[in-house]
Each structure stands twice: as structure tokens, then as C-alpha cells.
Amino acid sequence: MIIAALLVLTSCKSLQPFQLSFGSGGGFTAVVTTYTVAEDGKVYKSSSSFLGQKLVTTLDKKQLKEIEALIAKVNFPNSAAVNKPGNMTYFLNLTKDGKVYQNNWSANTSGNTALDELSQKLNSFIPKQQ
């Protein structure tokens, strides 16, 4: 009976709550565009060029699990934060377990391969036309 209960509990394991925000800003226009992934899979866009947020897509459970696996690969609690802003700055911030992990960089890559992989995956979910 106890084993059956444990099997049910472990098979019903849900996604761990998190919130990601990523995007870019600066350059000639100084416009900052931010995408936020909520734990329910909804992805919102906000920008310094317009007020409010707009829903751009909703990720399914498979996509959320992919993101979770990449978050684990980055290992935010044990990796050094990237803090290399520039004229055009890219960023990826994670809020998980009550902690905020902030990363920003200005080159094509952050210098952290796992972080770059997560950033690329997140950007691949954003529709070309929004």
C-alpha cells in the first residue's frame, strides 16, 4: 500500500515553479524588449516602447520540461552570474525558489555555453510575427 502511494506521488510530479524573463535592449533606440515565461507556460512581451504586456504564445508541457532541463543544466545557484552589459545588452533572469538570478551580456554569446543554449531555446519559441 505504501509503495503504491509513493509510485502515485512520484508519477504525478509537476513542473517546478519558476519565472524567466529574457530579451534585449539598448542600441540606437534604447528600446528594451522583455519576454516573460510564467510557470503556466504563457509567454508575455513587454517593451519600453509600449505600455502593458501582450500574450505572444503559450508553451506546452513538453516545451516547459525542455526549459526546466536547460535551467538545471545552467545550474544557476552554483554558476557565476554573467554581468557584461554593453551598448546592446541581452539578458536572461530566472526567479526560482525565492531567488533571483540575473545575467546580461553584450556579445553574441554570454560566455556560458549552458546559458547560451537556454537563451537560444527560449528565443526559438517566440513567433516571428507578433
WODA-V218561 format. One line per field, one symbol per residue. ss: DSSP state (H for helix, E for strand, C for the rest). psi: psi as a letter, one per 40 degrees, with the letter a starting at -180 (. if undefined). A space follows every 10 residues. Layout:
ss=???
psi=???
This chain:
ss=CHHHHHHHHH HCCCCCCCEE EEEEEECCCC EEEEEEECCC CEEEEEECCE EEEEEEEECC HHHHHHHHHH HHHHCHHHCC CCEECCCEEE EEEEEECCEE EEEEECCCCC CCHHHHHHHH HHHHCCCCCC
psi=dddddddddd eehiihhihi hiaiiaadde hhhhhhhiee ehhihiieei iaiihdihii dddddddddd ddddfddeih ihggiadhhi ihhhhhfeih hhhiieadie ehdddddddd ddddehidh.
